[in-house]
Amino acid sequence: ALFVTDTNFSVGNKFNVIYDTLSLTTIEGSISYQLNEKLKIDGIGRFYSYALLNNSYAWNLPQLQFIVRGHYNLFDKFLINLDVNMEQGRRALVYAMEPEDVTLEDNQFVKELGFIADVNLGLEYRYNQRISAFIQLNNVASQRYNRWYNYPVQAFQVLGGITVRF
């Protein structure tokens, strides 16, 4: 199932579901570094190749993806997390030539969605084994990219809270 934005829908936003036969090939590589329980860094790279029976592309899915994750533990009191997600090669199906940069391929109108770079940062303070407080900052660069065509993500998000274990 592929989800595409219905650009013919005049009021609000609506998705259509397109079913197709898909063959997926994924090439993935990763590298990790860990220093005891203090520091851990992961890097993951993925290349996706989609072969579809009826559609030109696997709509809204990336061709290249890079993920970098870092975790740092300072004195078992402060936990710092950093996540970076980068994606390239996503395309959207549109139903008219109206938006900019739309091309016609195999009788389908195709719009390039562009590069995504999403950075998230988290901090947790552990008072003891049972009580902690955290803050999570999502989309730190405040990018207004489209996850799907005409569906932008929230620019900047802050989430905080307290955890209590019984």
C-alpha positions, 0 to 999 in steps of 0.5 A: 500500500502506498499513501498519496495526497489527493491533490484533486480534493478541494477542501482540506487534505485527503490521502488515497491508498494505491496498491501495487506489487513491489520488489524491494532491495535494501543495502544497509551498512552500519558502524558503532562505537561504544566506550563502556556505558558512557558513550555510544555512537551509531551510524546507519546508511541505507539505500533502497531500490524499488521495482513496482509493477504499475507505478513509477516510484514508491511514493513518499518513500526515500531512496537514501537514508542516513541515521546518526545516533549518539547517547552520552551518560554523565555520572549516571545522572544526566543522559544526553541523546542526539538523533539525526535523520537524513533522507533523499530521493522521495517523490510524490504522485500529484494529479495535475501539472499545477505545482512547480517542478512537476514532471510527467513520467509514464503518464504519472505526474511526479514531484520531487520532495527534496532533502530531509535533515531532522535533528532531535535532542534529549536530556534526562536527569535521574534523581535516583533509580525511581524518579527522573525528569526529561526534556525532548527537543524535536526538529531542532533546526525548525525545518518545515519539510513535507513528510508527504506532499502538502503535509509539513511536519511541526517546525519545532517541538518540545516535550518534557515530563517526569517519570516515576517508577513504582 
